[in-house]
Amino acid sequence: MSEPSPLPGWRELHRNLAPVVLLPLLLTVTTGLGYRLLRDWGGLNRDQAHLFMVLHEGEWLQHWFGRGGETAYVLLNALGLLWMLVSGCGLLWQRLRRALRRAQP
């Protein structure tokens, strides 16, 4: 009989939160990368590339939620990334332990 999972419900939470976390993280990564590349290699100045920073930092949320929208975006983005990393590493560790136990004679 297999032992109970040390991470009950983590797989489901990881799976359910992944789509919610994906879009903001992709937006943050692509706009941050775009900003840096356009500034360094594209020759754009700070003002010309400002739209990328507006998207990157969640500044566009101020229109609907005020200054707190930007802060919430950054905080939730960071927490979402940390959750996905911690839960993903935990699930990977659990899978590796199972595989190692099965491989032992």
N, C-alpha and C positions, 0 to 999 in steps of 0.2 A: 504494500500500500504506500502511495506517495505521501510525503509530508505536506502539510498545508503551506500555501504560499506565504512567504514572509512579507509580501507586498499586496495584501488583499485589496482589490479594487483599483490598484494603480494602473493596470493595463487599460481598464475601461476609462478612467479619468484621462489618461494620456491620449487615448484614441479620440475621446470626445472633445478635448481641448485643442488638439492639433489643428483642426480646420480654423478655429477661432484665432489662434495665435499666428497661424501661417501668413495671412494677408498683411497684418501690421508689421511683422518681421521682414517680409519681402519688401514692403514699401520702405522701411527704414534702411535695409541693406542696399537696395538699388539706388535710392536717392543719395545716401551717404557716399557710395562709390561713385555715382555720377557726378556729384558735387566735386569730389576730390580730383577725378580724372579731367573734368572740364576746366577746373582751375589750373591744374598743373600742366596738362598736355594740350588742352583745348584753347588756352590763352584767355579764358573768360576772367573778368574781374569779379570781385565780391558781389557787386550789385547785379551783374548779369546772371550769376549763378544762384542768386538769392532764393528763387522759387524752389530749388532743390532743398535748401535748408528749411524753408517753410513746411514742405512736405515731410522732411526727415525728422524734424522736431515736434511735429503735431501742432504747429502754430495755426494751421488752418482750422482747427477745432475751436479756436477762440470765438469764431463767428457764432457758434451755437452754444458753447458752454462757458465762455469767458476764459479768463487766464487759467482757471482750474482745469479746463479741458486739456490744455497742453501738458500740464503737470501729470494729470491722470493718464494720458496717453504714454508718456515716458515711463511712468511707474508701472503701469499694467504691461507694457511691452517688456520691461526688464523682468518683472515677476513671471510673465509667461515664458520667456526664454529660460529663466532659471528653473522653472517647474519642468519644462520639457527636457532640459539637460539632466536634472536630478532623477526624474522618473525614468527617462530613457536609459541612463547609466545603471539605475537600480534593476530595471528589467533585463538589461544586457548581462549584468552580473548574475542575476538569477538564472538566466539561460546557460551561461558558461558553467556555473556550479552544477547544474543538472547534467550537462554534457560530460563534465569531468567525472561525475559519479557514475554515469553509465559506462564510461570508458575503462574504469577500474575493474580488474578481474575479481 
